[in-house]
Amino acid sequence: MPAILEPFHAISISTIAHRLKAEGRDVIHMEFGQPSTGAPAAAIAAAHRVLDNDPMGYWQSDALKARIVRHYAETCGATIAPEQVILTNGASPALVMALSLLFDPGARVAIARPGYVAYRNNLLALFMEPVELPCGPDERYQITAAALEAVDPAPDGVILASPANPTGTVIAADELARIVAVCKARGIRLVSDEIYHGITYGEPALSVAGLDPEALIVNSFSKYFSMAGWRLGWLIVPPALVTQAMARMGNLFLTPPSLAQHAGLIAFDCRDELEGHVATYARNRDLLLAALPELGLQRIAPPDGAFYIWADIGHLTDDSLAFCERLVRDTGVCTAPGIDFDPVEGRRYFRMSFAVSTPLVEEAIARMKPWFAAQKKD
Ligand SMILES: Cc1ncc(COP(=O)(O)O)c(C=O)c1O
C-alpha cells in the first residue's frame, strides 16, 4: 500500500496569508525557507545571454561539475572526481536518489526530531522506516554520537543536516567527527544534507565530504545561492555508486534545467553579492534574538546558521497550527507551525524564517510585540 504522507501545513497558513493580501492586507512572509533576494545579478545576466543561443537540451554541465569539485578541494580539502558529482534538480531529488541508492525497502534510517519534514516523508514514500531521534534544547536539537550509538539495533543509515532546518543549529566539528566514527564502527550509511552551508554566523560548517569519502553529500543552489526556483543542486556519491547514481538520475529526473546550470556556474563566483545576503540574515538574526525575550519567547536555541528561529510557544498553545493561523490573521506575519517539523512536540513550537529584508523583520517584530503581550494560554 502506498504511504500516506502528511501535507506541509505551512502551505495552508501561506494560503491564508495570500488571501489576506488579495483583500488588501499587508503581509510579511516568514513561513517558507526561501531567500527573497533572487539569483545573483551576474547569474541572471548569464542566463539572458545563453537563452538566445543555447538549444537547452538535456545536459549535465561538465564545467559546473568541475567548479563543484574545486569548491570541495578549496573548502575542505576533499578530493572528488567530477563523475562523482551528479547535478540534480535541487536537494529534493538528490535526497530521493541518495536514499534509493543506499537502502532497501524496510531499511531503518535515523533522523533528528525536529527535522526537515521531507526526510520522514521521503523515507515513507520509499517504503523505508524513519527512526526519529528526539533532540531537545540540551543537544541543540541535533543528533549526537551518543544518541546514534544508543539506537539498538543499529540503524541502516542516518541523515544529518548541519545547519539544520527548522533550528539553524550546527553540529560542532568534534561531535561530527564522533558521529562519523560511530557510523563507521556500526556500519551506518551517512547522508549529509549540506543545503545551508555558506549561511553560518560563526565558524563555517564543516562538510562531511572532508571526513568520510563513503558518505553521500546533498547540496543545492536554493539557499546560499538564492536560486530556489531555478531547481538546481547536486549529489556527491562515492566512486562505487557513480554508475547507479547516473542510472537513477537518467531514469527518474533526466537532467536539471540547462538554463539553471549556466547561471549556477556564474553564481559560484558572485561571492560579494551572496555574502551581502548572509550579512542581512546575520542582522535579522540579531534583531530577532534581541526581541524574542520581549515577546516572552525564552526557550530557543540561537541559530548558528540557516535563517530560522525555532521557538517554544508551549506557554501559549498546544496547537501550533491554530496559533500560526491566528498570528497571520491578526498581524499579517506569516510563520510555519511546528507540527511540520516535529509530529510529537511540534504542537508547541513555531518557526520563523528571517530570509527577508531587515525592514520587514523590524516591522514583523513591531507587529508581534503587542500581539504576543495580549496572548493568554489557549
Ligand atoms: C534541510 C533541507 N533540505 C532540502 C531542502 C530542499 O531544497 P531544494 O530546493 O534544493 O530541493 C530544503 C528546503 O527547504 C531543506 O530545508
The ligand as an SDF file (V2000), in Angstrom:
LIG
                    3D

 16 16  0  0  0  0  0  0  0  0999 V2000
   17.0820   20.8550    5.0280 C   0  0  0  0  0  0  0  0  0  0  0  0
   16.5530   20.9520    3.6360 C   0  0  0  0  0  0  0  0  0  0  0  0
   16.9200   20.0320    2.7320 N   0  0  0  0  0  0  0  0  0  0  0  0
   16.4360   20.0750    1.4660 C   0  0  0  0  0  0  0  0  0  0  0  0
   15.5590   21.0730    1.0610 C   0  0  0  0  0  0  0  0  0  0  0  0
   15.0500   21.0490   -0.3620 C   0  0  0  0  0  0  0  0  0  0  0  0
   15.6610   22.0550   -1.1020 O   0  0  0  0  0  0  0  0  0  0  0  0
   15.7090   22.1420   -2.6950 P   0  0  0  0  0  0  0  0  0  0  0  0
   15.0340   23.4390   -3.0290 O   0  0  0  0  0  0  0  0  0  0  0  0
   17.1630   22.2060   -3.0410 O   0  0  0  0  0  0  0  0  0  0  0  0
   15.0370   20.9630   -3.2670 O   0  0  0  0  0  0  0  0  0  0  0  0
   15.1610   22.0520    1.9670 C   0  0  0  0  0  0  0  0  0  0  0  0
   14.2140   23.1070    1.5700 C   0  0  0  0  0  0  0  0  0  0  0  0
   13.7620   23.9170    2.3380 O   0  0  0  0  0  0  0  0  0  0  0  0
   15.6720   21.9890    3.2880 C   0  0  0  0  0  0  0  0  0  0  0  0
   15.3280   22.8870    4.2250 O   0  0  0  0  0  0  0  0  0  0  0  0
  1  2  1  0
  2  3  1  0
  2 15  2  0
  3  4  2  0
  4  5  1  0
  5  6  1  0
  5 12  2  0
  6  7  1  0
  7  8  1  0
  8  9  2  0
  8 10  1  0
  8 11  1  0
 12 13  1  0
 12 15  1  0
 13 14  2  0
 15 16  1  0
M  END
$$$$
